[in-house]
Each structure stands twice: as structure tokens, then as C-alpha cells.
């Protein structure tokens, strides 16, 4: 049994990908850095946020599944 969302394998994977995406987005050309880079950073963070929020609602199965589904389609 997990005691925190940080124990979930999917969270660990998504957080690692978020870090990689963030670093790569900062290497974009200047003309892409602020628009595309910002969008990339926000969307990769959104996956983690939905996993965390869904975990917080785990006792409400429908909400839990809904937030995990949101994180899948980011």
C-alpha cells in the first residue's frame, strides 16, 4: 500500500520526464523559448499535478480515475 503519491511508479516516471522536458525546453532557440518552451513546461507539469490531485481523491474512485485519465491525455 502506498502512503504517498511519491510512492507511485507512474508519479516517479512522470516527474523524471518533467525534469527532462524542462531542461530540454530551456535549450530551445530564443524565438521558441518563451511561447513553445513555456507551453511544454506547463503541460509536462500538468501530468504530475493531475496524478497528485487524483491521488488526493483516491477514496472517491470516480474522481481518482478521472484525474488519472486527465494526466494520460496531456
N, C-alpha and C positions, 0 to 999 in steps of 0.2 A: 504494500500500500504506500502510495506517495504521500508525503507530508507537505509538499510544496510544489508549485508549478515548476520550480527549478529542477525537480527530480524527474520530470517528464523528458523522455528521449527526444520527442518532437520539439520541445522547447529548446533543448541544448543544440539541436541541429539548426533550428531557425535562428537562434541567437548567433551561432557561429557564421551562418550565411549573412546575417545582418551586418556583422562586423566586416566581413569581406566585401560586401556590397558598398558599405560606407567608405571604406578605404579606396576602393576602385572608383567610386563616384568623384572623389576628390582629385583624381588624376585625369579627369575629362578636360578637354580644351576649355579655355576661358569662356567662350561663347556658349558652351553647353553646361558649364559648371553650376550656374545658378538656377536655370529652369529645369533641365533634364536631371541634373545631379540632385537637386532638391526633391524632385518627384521620386527618384529612385530611393533616396534615403527615407523619405516618408513612407513609401509603400513597403519597403523591407521592414521598417519598424512596426508597421501596422500588423504584420503577421504575428510578431511577438505579442503585441498588445491584445490581439484577439484571443490568442492562446491563454494569456494571463487572465483576461476578463472571463473567458469561458470556464477556466479552472475555478475561479471565484464563485461561479454559479453551478458548480458540479452537482449540488444536491437537487437542482432543478434540471432534470435530464434534457428536456427540450431546449432550454437556454444553452446548456453546455454544448449540445450537438450543433446548435445554430452558430455559436461563436467559433467552433472548430471548423465548421463549413465556411464561414467568412474568411478565416485565415487561409484556407485551402485555395480560395479563388483570388487572392491578392496578386 
